[in-house]
């Protein structure tokens, strides 16, 4: 029976190690839905067209991986001249994105900032810190 008890203890400790933090904990900050999305690269611009053509040529194919693999192979085999229109479209999208990001950042700078703390609470925290320093010096004098 001793062996059975240790197995149970081992299993429970393994489970506790593998637990993920609960939602709402310290994770990524919430995304701003009004923030502009990053532009597609030249390859993904190419993929938009390629996907449509691939679906026409292979209507029974349901595999996303097959489409991606075929597109990757075709992209690698293309010359720089063949890729040029996609690169140009991607560059145009990138410029538009940068313009939108500047407008978005300007809008964010103009918006009132609410850090969740007032100036009074910050100063009170600073006063408390100053008081702690003095208290620690007095403790040293008593020793």
Secondary structure, DSSP 4 states (H G I P E B T S, - for coil): -HHHHHHHHHHHHHHHHTPPPPTTSS-PPPPPTTSPPPPPPHHHHHHHHHHHHHHHH-TT---HHHHHHHHHHHHHHS-HHHHHHHHHHHHHHHHHHHHHHHHHHHHHHHSPP--S--HHHHHHHHHHHHHHHHHHHHHHHH-
